[in-house]
Amino acid sequence: MFDPIEVRALLIEAACARQTFTYGGLLNILGHTFTRPLMRQLCKVLDRIDEDGRASGEPGLAVLVVRQSDGLPGQGWFVSRTGVYDDLPLEWEGTEARAYTQARQAEAFDYWSKQ
C-alpha cells in the first residue's frame, strides 16, 4: 500500500529541511485520510525504512513522524526499538521521551543536511 521508496524520500526531504510530520499529515501527503489501520500499515513501512537505514549506517528517519498531540513518536516506535538501542527511555511520554526524541531527530537532521 505504501511505497517505502516514496516514504523514505519524503522523510529525507523533511530531515534536510529540519522538519517533522504528524502521522495524519504524512498520510495526507500520501493521499489518505487518517485511520488507525492505515497508520499501523504506515508504521510498518517506517520500521522497515529504519531497519534498512541501520544496515547502511544511517540514523533513523521514522522519528520524524510524530503525534499531533505532543510531538512524540507513538508508543510503537519506542517498543519496536527495544533491544536495538540501549539508551531508550523507560517512559514513552514526558520529559525524558521528549529529550530522547529530539536527540534522535537532531541526528537525522544533521546527517541528511550534509548529504
RONU-708894 format. One record per atom (N, C-alpha, C, O, CB): residue in one letter; atom name; x, y, z. Coordinates in pm, whole numbers. Glycine has a CB too. Layout:
REM residues N
["A" "CA" [X Y Z]];
...
END
This chain:
REM residues 115
["M" "N" [82 -120 0]];
["M" "CA" [0 0 0]];
["M" "C" [87 126 0]];
["M" "O" [64 218 -79]];
["M" "CB" [-93 0 121]];
["F" "N" [185 130 89]];
["F" "CA" [275 246 93]];
["F" "C" [408 206 32]];
["F" "O" [464 102 66]];
["F" "CB" [294 300 238]];
["D" "N" [458 288 -57]];
["D" "CA" [585 262 -123]];
["D" "C" [699 309 -33]];
["D" "O" [712 429 -9]];
["D" "CB" [592 332 -262]];
["P" "N" [781 218 18]];
["P" "CA" [890 258 107]];
["P" "C" [986 359 44]];
["P" "O" [1040 445 114]];
["P" "CB" [968 136 150]];
["I" "N" [1006 350 -85]];
["I" "CA" [1095 445 -153]];
["I" "C" [1036 585 -148]];
["I" "O" [1107 682 -122]];
["I" "CB" [1119 402 -300]];
["E" "N" [905 596 -173]];
["E" "CA" [839 727 -168]];
["E" "C" [840 782 -26]];
["E" "O" [869 900 -6]];
["E" "CB" [695 716 -220]];
["V" "N" [807 699 72]];
["V" "CA" [803 745 211]];
["V" "C" [943 787 255]];
["V" "O" [959 891 319]];
["V" "CB" [748 634 305]];
["R" "N" [1042 708 222]];
["R" "CA" [1181 742 259]];
["R" "C" [1221 876 197]];
["R" "O" [1282 959 265]];
["R" "CB" [1279 630 212]];
["A" "N" [1187 898 72]];
["A" "CA" [1221 1025 6]];
["A" "C" [1156 1143 78]];
["A" "O" [1219 1247 96]];
["A" "CB" [1177 1022 -141]];
["L" "N" [1031 1126 118]];
["L" "CA" [963 1234 192]];
["L" "C" [1031 1260 326]];
["L" "O" [1046 1375 368]];
["L" "CB" [815 1198 216]];
["L" "N" [1074 1153 393]];
["L" "CA" [1140 1168 522]];
["L" "C" [1277 1234 507]];
["L" "O" [1315 1317 590]];
["L" "CB" [1155 1033 591]];
["I" "N" [1349 1197 404]];
["I" "CA" [1480 1260 380]];
["I" "C" [1462 1408 348]];
["I" "O" [1539 1492 395]];
["I" "CB" [1554 1189 264]];
["E" "N" [1362 1439 269]];
["E" "CA" [1332 1580 239]];
["E" "C" [1300 1657 367]];
["E" "O" [1347 1770 385]];
["E" "CB" [1213 1590 139]];
["A" "N" [1221 1597 454]];
["A" "CA" [1188 1662 582]];
["A" "C" [1312 1679 668]];
["A" "O" [1331 1783 730]];
["A" "CB" [1082 1580 658]];
["A" "N" [1398 1576 671]];
["A" "CA" [1520 1584 751]];
["A" "C" [1610 1697 700]];
["A" "O" [1667 1771 780]];
["A" "CB" [1597 1450 749]];
["C" "N" [1623 1709 571]];
["C" "CA" [1704 1816 513]];
["C" "C" [1650 1953 550]];
["C" "O" [1726 2048 570]];
["C" "CB" [1710 1802 360]];
["A" "N" [1519 1963 561]];
["A" "CA" [1453 2090 597]];
["A" "C" [1438 2105 749]];
["A" "O" [1383 2204 796]];
["A" "CB" [1315 2098 530]];
["R" "N" [1488 2005 826]];
["R" "CA" [1480 2004 972]];
["R" "C" [1333 2015 1018]];
["R" "O" [1300 2092 1108]];
["R" "CB" [1563 2121 1031]];
["Q" "N" [1249 1935 954]];
["Q" "CA" [1106 1935 984]];
["Q" "C" [1059 1795 1018]];
["Q" "O" [1125 1695 989]];
["Q" "CB" [1025 1991 866]];
["T" "N" [942 1790 1082]];
["T" "CA" [879 1662 1113]];
["T" "C" [742 1657 1047]];
["T" "O" [691 1758 998]];
["T" "CB" [867 1642 1267]];
["F" "N" [685 1539 1046]];
["F" "CA" [547 1517 1000]];
["F" "C" [465 1465 1117]];
["F" "O" [518 1397 1205]];
["F" "CB" [543 1418 880]];
["T" "N" [337 1496 1118]];
["T" "CA" [247 1420 1204]];
["T" "C" [207 1296 1125]];
["T" "O" [218 1292 1003]];
["T" "CB" [121 1506 1248]];
["Y" "N" [160 1195 1198]];
["Y" "CA" [114 1075 1128]];
["Y" "C" [4 1111 1027]];
["Y" "O" [7 1066 912]];
["Y" "CB" [61 970 1229]];
["G" "N" [-92 1192 1071]];
["G" "CA" [-200 1232 982]];
["G" "C" [-152 1314 865]];
["G" "O" [-200 1297 753]];
["G" "CB" [-303 1309 1058]];
["G" "N" [-56 1403 889]];
["G" "CA" [-1 1485 782]];
["G" "C" [69 1403 676]];
["G" "O" [54 1428 557]];
["G" "CB" [95 1587 838]];
["L" "N" [147 1304 720]];
["L" "CA" [216 1219 624]];
["L" "C" [117 1133 546]];
["L" "O" [131 1115 425]];
["L" "CB" [319 1130 695]];
["L" "N" [17 1080 616]];
["L" "CA" [-86 1003 546]];
["L" "C" [-156 1090 441]];
["L" "O" [-184 1044 331]];
["L" "CB" [-189 947 646]];
["N" "N" [-183 1215 476]];
["N" "CA" [-248 1307 384]];
["N" "C" [-162 1329 260]];
["N" "O" [-213 1326 148]];
["N" "CB" [-277 1441 454]];
["I" "N" [-33 1352 279]];
["I" "CA" [58 1372 166]];
["I" "C" [59 1248 75]];
["I" "O" [72 1259 -47]];
["I" "CB" [201 1402 217]];
["L" "N" [45 1132 138]];
["L" "CA" [45 1007 64]];
["L" "C" [-92 975 3]];
["L" "O" [-111 870 -58]];
["L" "CB" [88 893 154]];
["G" "N" [-188 1068 20]];
["G" "CA" [-318 1055 -44]];
["G" "C" [-424 983 37]];
["G" "O" [-522 933 -19]];
["G" "CB" [-301 985 -171]];
["H" "N" [-406 977 168]];
["H" "CA" [-500 906 255]];
["H" "C" [-545 994 370]];
["H" "O" [-475 1087 409]];
["H" "CB" [-437 777 310]];
["T" "N" [-661 965 423]];
["T" "CA" [-703 1027 547]];
["T" "C" [-662 935 661]];
["T" "O" [-642 815 642]];
["T" "CB" [-857 1053 548]];
["F" "N" [-650 992 778]];
["F" "CA" [-603 917 894]];
["F" "C" [-706 814 940]];
["F" "O" [-821 847 966]];
["F" "CB" [-570 1012 1009]];
["T" "N" [-662 692 949]];
["T" "CA" [-735 586 1019]];
["T" "C" [-631 505 1093]];
["T" "O" [-515 501 1052]];
["T" "CB" [-821 496 919]];
["R" "N" [-670 441 1200]];
["R" "CA" [-574 359 1276]];
["R" "C" [-516 245 1191]];
["R" "O" [-395 221 1197]];
["R" "CB" [-641 301 1401]];
["P" "N" [-598 173 1112]];
["P" "CA" [-539 68 1029]];
["P" "C" [-435 120 930]];
["P" "O" [-331 58 910]];
["P" "CB" [-649 -4 953]];
["L" "N" [-462 235 869]];
["L" "CA" [-363 292 776]];
["L" "C" [-239 337 852]];
["L" "O" [-127 320 802]];
["L" "CB" [-424 411 699]];
["M" "N" [-257 393 971]];
["M" "CA" [-143 435 1049]];
["M" "C" [-55 314 1085]];
["M" "O" [67 323 1078]];
["M" "CB" [-189 507 1177]];
["R" "N" [-117 203 1121]];
["R" "CA" [-39 82 1153]];
["R" "C" [39 33 1030]];
["R" "O" [155 -7 1042]];
["R" "CB" [-133 -31 1204]];
["Q" "N" [-24 38 913]];
["Q" "CA" [47 -2 791]];
["Q" "C" [164 92 763]];
["Q" "O" [273 49 725]];
["Q" "CB" [-50 -3 670]];
["L" "N" [140 221 782]];
["L" "CA" [247 319 762]];
["L" "C" [361 294 860]];
["L" "O" [478 302 822]];
["L" "CB" [194 462 779]];
["C" "N" [329 262 983]];
["C" "CA" [433 237 1085]];
["C" "C" [518 117 1049]];
["C" "O" [638 116 1077]];
["C" "CB" [369 216 1222]];
["K" "N" [460 16 988]];
["K" "CA" [538 -99 943]];
["K" "C" [639 -56 837]];
["K" "O" [753 -103 836]];
["K" "CB" [445 -210 887]];
["V" "N" [597 31 748]];
["V" "CA" [688 82 645]];
["V" "C" [797 167 709]];
["V" "O" [913 159 670]];
["V" "CB" [610 164 539]];
["L" "N" [760 249 807]];
["L" "CA" [859 332 876]];
["L" "C" [963 245 946]];
["L" "O" [1082 275 942]];
["L" "CB" [789 424 979]];
["D" "N" [918 139 1010]];
["D" "CA" [1012 47 1076]];
["D" "C" [1106 -17 976]];
["D" "O" [1226 -30 1001]];
["D" "CB" [936 -62 1153]];
["R" "N" [1053 -56 862]];
["R" "CA" [1136 -117 756]];
["R" "C" [1241 -18 705]];
["R" "O" [1356 -54 684]];
["R" "CB" [1048 -165 639]];
["I" "N" [1199 106 687]];
["I" "CA" [1292 210 641]];
["I" "C" [1405 226 742]];
["I" "O" [1521 238 703]];
["I" "CB" [1218 346 620]];
["D" "N" [1372 227 869]];
["D" "CA" [1475 240 971]];
["D" "C" [1566 118 977]];
["D" "O" [1687 132 995]];
["D" "CB" [1412 264 1106]];
["E" "N" [1509 0 963]];
["E" "CA" [1591 -122 964]];
["E" "C" [1691 -120 848]];
["E" "O" [1809 -151 866]];
["E" "CB" [1502 -248 956]];
["D" "N" [1643 -85 731]];
["D" "CA" [1731 -76 614]];
["D" "C" [1837 31 633]];
["D" "O" [1954 12 598]];
["D" "CB" [1650 -48 486]];
["G" "N" [1797 146 689]];
["G" "CA" [1892 254 715]];
["G" "C" [1999 215 815]];
["G" "O" [2116 247 797]];
["G" "CB" [1818 376 765]];
["R" "N" [1958 145 922]];
["R" "CA" [2054 99 1022]];
["R" "C" [2160 10 958]];
["R" "O" [2278 20 990]];
["R" "CB" [1983 23 1135]];
["A" "N" [2117 -77 867]];
["A" "CA" [2210 -167 798]];
["A" "C" [2310 -90 714]];
["A" "O" [2419 -139 685]];
["A" "CB" [2133 -266 710]];
["S" "N" [2272 32 674]];
["S" "CA" [2360 116 593]];
["S" "C" [2434 221 676]];
["S" "O" [2506 304 622]];
["S" "CB" [2280 186 484]];
["G" "N" [2416 217 808]];
["G" "CA" [2483 313 895]];
["G" "C" [2416 449 903]];
["G" "O" [2479 546 944]];
["G" "CB" [2622 330 850]];
["E" "N" [2290 457 864]];
["E" "CA" [2217 584 867]];
["E" "C" [2137 597 996]];
["E" "O" [2094 496 1054]];
["E" "CB" [2123 596 744]];
["P" "N" [2117 719 1042]];
["P" "CA" [2030 738 1157]];
["P" "C" [1884 713 1116]];
["P" "O" [1850 719 998]];
["P" "CB" [2046 881 1216]];
["G" "N" [1801 687 1213]];
["G" "CA" [1661 661 1187]];
["G" "C" [1590 781 1128]];
["G" "O" [1624 896 1155]];
["G" "CB" [1592 619 1312]];
["L" "N" [1490 753 1047]];
["L" "CA" [1405 857 989]];
["L" "C" [1264 854 1046]];
["L" "O" [1195 955 1045]];
["L" "CB" [1400 843 837]];
["A" "N" [1221 738 1097]];
["A" "CA" [1085 726 1148]];
["A" "C" [1059 819 1265]];
["A" "O" [944 855 1292]];
["A" "CB" [1057 583 1190]];
["V" "N" [1163 859 1335]];
["V" "CA" [1149 950 1449]];
["V" "C" [1096 1087 1405]];
["V" "O" [1055 1169 1488]];
["V" "CB" [1283 967 1520]];
["L" "N" [1098 1111 1276]];
["L" "CA" [1047 1239 1223]];
["L" "C" [896 1239 1208]];
["L" "O" [837 1341 1171]];
["L" "CB" [1112 1270 1089]];
["V" "N" [832 1126 1235]];
["V" "CA" [686 1117 1226]];
["V" "C" [633 1108 1369]];
["V" "O" [665 1015 1444]];
["V" "CB" [640 991 1139]];
["V" "N" [552 1207 1406]];
["V" "CA" [512 1224 1546]];
["V" "C" [362 1244 1560]];
["V" "O" [290 1273 1464]];
["V" "CB" [586 1343 1607]];
["R" "N" [317 1227 1682]];
["R" "CA" [176 1252 1713]];
["R" "C" [151 1403 1714]];
["R" "O" [236 1481 1756]];
["R" "CB" [137 1189 1850]];
["Q" "N" [36 1441 1667]];
["Q" "CA" [-1 1582 1669]];
["Q" "C" [-17 1631 1812]];
["Q" "O" [14 1747 1841]];
["Q" "CB" [-132 1604 1591]];
["S" "N" [-64 1546 1900]];
["S" "CA" [-96 1587 2037]];
["S" "C" [25 1633 2117]];
["S" "O" [15 1729 2194]];
["S" "CB" [-161 1475 2109]];
["D" "N" [140 1567 2101]];
["D" "CA" [254 1603 2185]];
["D" "C" [388 1608 2112]];
["D" "O" [491 1635 2174]];
["D" "CB" [265 1505 2298]];
["G" "N" [389 1584 1980]];
["G" "CA" [513 1592 1904]];
["G" "C" [609 1478 1926]];
["G" "O" [727 1489 1893]];
["G" "CB" [581 1718 1936]];
["L" "N" [560 1367 1982]];
["L" "CA" [644 1249 2005]];
["L" "C" [601 1135 1914]];
["L" "O" [485 1128 1874]];
["L" "CB" [637 1206 2152]];
["P" "N" [694 1045 1881]];
["P" "CA" [652 925 1808]];
["P" "C" [555 845 1894]];
["P" "O" [552 861 2016]];
["P" "CB" [776 838 1767]];
["G" "N" [479 761 1832]];
["G" "CA" [386 677 1906]];
["G" "C" [457 571 1988]];
["G" "O" [576 546 1969]];
["G" "CB" [288 612 1811]];
["Q" "N" [384 510 2077]];
["Q" "CA" [437 406 2164]];
["Q" "C" [505 295 2084]];
["Q" "O" [608 243 2125]];
["Q" "CB" [327 347 2251]];
["G" "N" [447 260 1971]];
["G" "CA" [502 154 1888]];
["G" "C" [644 184 1840]];
["G" "O" [724 92 1821]];
["G" "CB" [413 131 1770]];
["W" "N" [675 311 1819]];
["W" "CA" [810 348 1777]];
["W" "C" [910 309 1884]];
["W" "O" [1015 252 1856]];
["W" "CB" [820 500 1747]];
["F" "N" [876 341 2009]];
["F" "CA" [965 307 2119]];
["F" "C" [975 156 2138]];
["F" "O" [1084 101 2153]];
["F" "CB" [917 373 2249]];
["V" "N" [860 89 2136]];
["V" "CA" [856 -56 2159]];
["V" "C" [935 -130 2052]];
["V" "O" [1009 -224 2084]];
["V" "CB" [710 -106 2161]];
["S" "N" [922 -90 1927]];
["S" "CA" [990 -162 1819]];
["S" "C" [1141 -144 1823]];
["S" "O" [1214 -216 1755]];
["S" "CB" [937 -117 1684]];
["R" "N" [1189 -50 1900]];
["R" "CA" [1333 -26 1909]];
["R" "C" [1393 -82 2039]];
["R" "O" [1514 -73 2060]];
["R" "CB" [1361 123 1901]];
["T" "N" [1309 -141 2124]];
["T" "CA" [1358 -206 2244]];
["T" "C" [1445 -324 2202]];
["T" "O" [1407 -403 2116]];
["T" "CB" [1239 -254 2336]];
["G" "N" [1560 -334 2261]];
["G" "CA" [1653 -440 2223]];
["G" "C" [1748 -399 2112]];
["G" "O" [1850 -465 2090]];
["G" "CB" [1578 -561 2182]];
["V" "N" [1714 -292 2041]];
["V" "CA" [1802 -242 1935]];
["V" "C" [1891 -131 1992]];
["V" "O" [2009 -123 1961]];
["V" "CB" [1719 -190 1814]];
["Y" "N" [1832 -47 2076]];
["Y" "CA" [1904 66 2135]];
["Y" "C" [1904 53 2287]];
["Y" "O" [1799 33 2349]];
["Y" "CB" [1842 200 2092]];
["D" "N" [2020 64 2346]];
["D" "CA" [2034 51 2491]];
["D" "C" [1989 175 2568]];
["D" "O" [1962 167 2688]];
["D" "CB" [2176 20 2526]];
["D" "N" [1980 287 2500]];
["D" "CA" [1953 413 2570]];
["D" "C" [1809 461 2560]];
["D" "O" [1781 577 2590]];
["D" "CB" [2044 519 2517]];
["L" "N" [1717 375 2518]];
["L" "CA" [1577 416 2509]];
["L" "C" [1524 455 2646]];
["L" "O" [1558 390 2745]];
["L" "CB" [1491 303 2450]];
["P" "N" [1444 558 2654]];
["P" "CA" [1385 594 2784]];
["P" "C" [1284 487 2827]];
["P" "O" [1227 415 2745]];
["P" "CB" [1316 733 2776]];
["L" "N" [1264 479 2957]];
["L" "CA" [1170 382 3011]];
["L" "C" [1025 423 2987]];
["L" "O" [936 338 2980]];
["L" "CB" [1194 363 3160]];
["E" "N" [1000 552 2976]];
["E" "CA" [866 604 2952]];
["E" "C" [856 653 2808]];
["E" "O" [954 701 2751]];
["E" "CB" [832 719 3052]];
["W" "N" [737 641 2750]];
["W" "CA" [715 681 2611]];
["W" "C" [656 821 2600]];
["W" "O" [626 868 2490]];
["W" "CB" [623 582 2543]];
["E" "N" [641 886 2712]];
["E" "CA" [590 1024 2716]];
["E" "C" [671 1100 2820]];
["E" "O" [744 1041 2899]];
["E" "CB" [436 1028 2750]];
["G" "N" [658 1231 2818]];
["G" "CA" [722 1312 2920]];
["G" "C" [858 1365 2878]];
["G" "O" [900 1354 2763]];
["G" "CB" [737 1233 3044]];
["T" "N" [926 1423 2976]];
["T" "CA" [1050 1496 2952]];
["T" "C" [1160 1407 2895]];
["T" "O" [1228 1446 2800]];
["T" "CB" [1097 1558 3080]];
["E" "N" [1178 1289 2951]];
["E" "CA" [1284 1200 2904]];
["E" "C" [1258 1153 2761]];
["E" "O" [1350 1150 2679]];
["E" "CB" [1297 1079 2998]];
["A" "N" [1135 1118 2731]];
["A" "CA" [1100 1076 2595]];
["A" "C" [1118 1191 2496]];
["A" "O" [1164 1171 2384]];
["A" "CB" [955 1023 2590]];
["R" "N" [1081 1311 2539]];
["R" "CA" [1096 1428 2452]];
["R" "C" [1244 1454 2423]];
["R" "O" [1281 1479 2308]];
["R" "CB" [1030 1553 2516]];
["A" "N" [1328 1450 2525]];
["A" "CA" [1471 1475 2506]];
["A" "C" [1532 1368 2415]];
["A" "O" [1613 1399 2327]];
["A" "CB" [1544 1477 2642]];
["Y" "N" [1493 1243 2435]];
["Y" "CA" [1545 1134 2352]];
["Y" "C" [1501 1153 2207]];
["Y" "O" [1582 1140 2114]];
["Y" "CB" [1495 998 2406]];
["T" "N" [1374 1184 2188]];
["T" "CA" [1321 1206 2053]];
["T" "C" [1393 1321 1984]];
["T" "O" [1433 1310 1868]];
["T" "CB" [1170 1234 2058]];
["Q" "N" [1410 1431 2055]];
["Q" "CA" [1476 1547 1995]];
["Q" "C" [1622 1516 1958]];
["Q" "O" [1672 1564 1857]];
["Q" "CB" [1471 1665 2092]];
["A" "N" [1689 1435 2040]];
["A" "CA" [1827 1397 2009]];
["A" "C" [1833 1310 1883]];
["A" "O" [1920 1329 1799]];
["A" "CB" [1890 1323 2128]];
["R" "N" [1740 1215 1871]];
["R" "CA" [1737 1129 1751]];
["R" "C" [1698 1210 1628]];
["R" "O" [1752 1187 1520]];
["R" "CB" [1638 1012 1770]];
["Q" "N" [1606 1305 1644]];
["Q" "CA" [1570 1392 1531]];
["Q" "C" [1689 1476 1487]];
["Q" "O" [1713 1493 1368]];
["Q" "CB" [1451 1483 1569]];
["A" "N" [1762 1529 1584]];
["A" "CA" [1880 1610 1551]];
["A" "C" [1983 1528 1474]];
["A" "O" [2048 1579 1383]];
["A" "CB" [1944 1667 1679]];
["E" "N" [1999 1400 1511]];
["E" "CA" [2091 1314 1436]];
["E" "C" [2048 1302 1290]];
["E" "O" [2130 1313 1199]];
["E" "CB" [2097 1173 1501]];
["A" "N" [1919 1281 1269]];
["A" "CA" [1868 1271 1131]];
["A" "C" [1884 1403 1057]];
["A" "O" [1928 1405 942]];
["A" "CB" [1720 1229 1131]];
["F" "N" [1849 1513 1123]];
["F" "CA" [1862 1645 1060]];
["F" "C" [2007 1669 1018]];
["F" "O" [2034 1708 904]];
["F" "CB" [1814 1758 1156]];
["D" "N" [2101 1646 1110]];
["D" "CA" [2242 1673 1083]];
["D" "C" [2295 1582 972]];
["D" "O" [2366 1628 882]];
["D" "CB" [2325 1654 1210]];
["Y" "N" [2262 1455 979]];
["Y" "CA" [2312 1359 880]];
["Y" "C" [2263 1396 740]];
["Y" "O" [2342 1404 647]];
["Y" "CB" [2267 1216 916]];
["W" "N" [2133 1416 725]];
["W" "CA" [2077 1436 591]];
["W" "C" [2104 1576 538]];
["W" "O" [2104 1594 416]];
["W" "CB" [1929 1410 592]];
["S" "N" [2126 1675 623]];
["S" "CA" [2155 1808 571]];
["S" "C" [2297 1815 515]];
["S" "O" [2332 1910 444]];
["S" "CB" [2137 1912 682]];
["K" "N" [2380 1715 545]];
["K" "CA" [2518 1711 495]];
["K" "C" [2533 1621 372]];
["K" "O" [2641 1613 315]];
["K" "CB" [2612 1663 604]];
["Q" "N" [2427 1555 331]];
["Q" "CA" [2435 1462 218]];
["Q" "C" [2423 1534 86]];
["Q" "O" [2428 1470 -20]];
["Q" "CB" [2328 1355 228]];
END
